[in-house]
Amino acid sequence: MYSEATTEFPETTSTESVTPMTGQTDTSEPASTAGTAEKNVKVKAEDVNLWYGNTQALHGLNLDIHEREVTALIGPSGCGKSSFLRCINRMNDLIPSVRVRGQITLDGEDIYDPDVDVVQLRSNVGMVFQKPNPFPKSIYENIAYAPRLHGTVNSRRDLDDLVEHSLKRAGLWHEVSDRLQTPGTALSGGQQQRLCIARAIAVNPEVILMDEPASSLDPLATATIEELIDELKDRYTIAIVTHNLQQAARVAGYTAFFHMGEIVEFNDTDTLFTNPREQKTEDYITGRYG
Ligand code: ADP
């Protein structure tokens, strides 16, 4: 199950690199993959541990995130959902005290390999945050900025097309096509969040990470985001942190239940919600603690 590699990767300056496991083998199937082996695994986490300074926040996580599916990460506040999500595109590298051990692969490639271009990784694995954070620029520039910076478009015409295409895919085009030069920050909260999704889409990601993307939105805007997530999963692999169990049940094909830095249970969402294996999962989904 574990990689046989025992190569030590050099550690980076402020953030220690994920290193492969130290050679231990485990012949049993991890609980996290039970019953889901037939699906394509896009992102695979194996024995992921994370510390903030001396405090360990993630303890030996194993998780398979399936291609073109939505995987929800649920669990009480502070149980490590966001910390784990940030491991998947190395956002934790930006936090000086963080140390990560274990392995995460994207299409079988170790994302913590020293040769990985982290900027490219974060294009492949985009992120949408809890609070919409458009750049203080026009709607057009919010989308065009990164592709122009990366030199991935050759002409103004191509850039226009990319802006239109990204906004269409994020379900925002018909609401903003006549005011592309107005500030992104002038949009409503729900529109701003879809603008941020369009911005992530514009750099052609394969995976989109969403950290409570609707928690600051009203019910109507939340429903729009949920519909959008449902459409996006035809093209993208999505992992979403949510504290809203109904939302997980509505949008996610798979759900992982986190508790105190561990994944207690992972399964298809219907099974996890209707027939959980673990008492802790049942207690959480029935509202005994939260
Ligand atoms: P969740 O997303 O489930 O609410 P988090 O991943 O945010 O959980 O937090 C997991 C644990 O890590 C918590 O104890 C939290 O206080 C701690 N933590 C999160 N971010 C940081 C940080 N930047 N520095 C130090 N501790 C952190």
Boltz pocket constraint, residues with backbone or C-beta under 6 A from the ligand:
constraints:
  - pocket:
      binder: B
      contacts: [[A, 52], [A, 57], [A, 75], [A, 76], [A, 77], [A, 78], [A, 79], [A, 80], [A, 81], [A, 82], [A, 83], [A, 84], [A, 95], [A, 241]]
      max_distance: 6.0
